[in-house]
Every structure is written in structure tokens, then in C-alpha cells.
Amino acid sequence: MNTRFTLWASSAAGKYTKLGQVINTGRRYNAGIMSETALADFGLFLTVEDSDVMVPTGRNYSTFTVTVP
């Protein structure tokens, strides 16, 4: 097990910021990621990683759209 679900912010310039991760230990429990970024314009996506990484290396798991009023 120990798969990591890692949340990333992607800037308009193509740089990635790691916002947090949840490690799947095989046990059932609730988990969450709370994070902030100074980026004004960014995309969010989640990858599945086998280890702690500083840039996305896993397959793309899910993408998100966030609309700020």
C-alpha cells in the first residue's frame, strides 16, 4: 500500500506547487488536505504517487475546476 494521493496547483507559467498529500495505508479513515497558495491563477489536479515527490510523476488521477467570484 502506502500509495500517496497528492494535490497540486499548476501555475499559468507551468510550475507545480505541492499543496498536500494523503497516504493510503490500507485502513479506513477520513483524511483531508487544507492548503493555501499565493497564486492568483492556477489549476488543481491530483496524482497517485508511490513515494514522496516534489514534482508530479504519477498518472493523472483527477482534475478540478475552481471558480472564484
C-alpha positions as CSV (number, residue, x, y, z in Angstrom):
1,M,0.0,0.0,0.0
2,N,1.3,3.4,1.1
3,T,0.1,5.0,-2.2
4,R,0.0,8.8,-1.9
5,F,-2.8,10.9,-3.4
6,T,-1.0,14.3,-3.9
7,L,-2.8,17.6,-4.7
8,W,-1.0,20.0,-6.9
9,A,-1.5,23.6,-8.1
10,S,-0.3,24.4,-11.6
11,S,0.5,28.0,-12.4
12,A,0.0,29.6,-15.8
13,A,3.8,29.5,-16.3
14,G,3.7,25.7,-16.0
15,K,5.2,25.4,-12.5
16,Y,3.8,23.0,-9.9
17,T,3.2,23.6,-6.2
18,K,2.6,20.6,-4.0
19,L,-0.4,21.5,-1.8
20,G,-0.5,18.3,0.3
21,Q,-0.9,14.6,0.2
22,V,-2.9,11.8,1.8
23,I,-1.2,8.4,2.3
24,N,-3.3,5.3,1.8
25,T,-2.2,2.8,4.5
26,G,-4.9,0.3,3.7
27,R,-7.0,1.2,6.7
28,R,-10.3,3.0,6.5
29,Y,-10.3,6.6,7.9
30,N,-11.2,10.1,6.9
31,A,-8.4,12.4,5.6
32,G,-8.2,15.9,4.1
33,I,-5.8,18.4,2.7
34,M,-6.0,22.1,3.8
35,S,-3.6,24.4,2.0
36,E,-3.2,27.9,0.7
37,T,-1.4,29.4,-2.3
38,A,-0.3,32.9,-3.3
39,L,-1.0,32.0,-7.0
40,A,-3.8,34.2,-8.4
41,D,-4.4,32.0,-11.5
42,F,-3.9,28.2,-11.2
43,G,-5.3,24.8,-11.9
44,L,-5.7,21.9,-9.5
45,F,-5.0,18.2,-10.1
46,L,-4.5,15.1,-8.1
47,T,-1.9,12.4,-8.9
48,V,-1.2,9.0,-7.5
49,E,2.4,8.6,-6.3
50,D,4.4,5.7,-4.9
51,S,6.7,7.9,-2.9
52,D,7.1,11.4,-1.6
53,V,7.9,13.6,-4.7
54,M,8.4,17.3,-5.3
55,V,7.1,17.4,-8.9
56,P,4.2,15.3,-10.3
57,T,5.4,11.9,-11.6
58,G,2.3,9.7,-11.1
59,R,-0.5,9.2,-13.5
60,N,-3.2,12.0,-13.6
61,Y,-6.0,10.8,-11.3
62,S,-8.4,13.7,-11.3
63,T,-8.7,17.3,-12.4
64,F,-10.7,20.1,-10.7
65,T,-12.2,23.4,-11.8
66,V,-12.4,26.2,-9.2
67,T,-14.4,29.4,-9.9
68,V,-13.7,32.4,-7.6
69,P,-16.3,35.1,-7.7
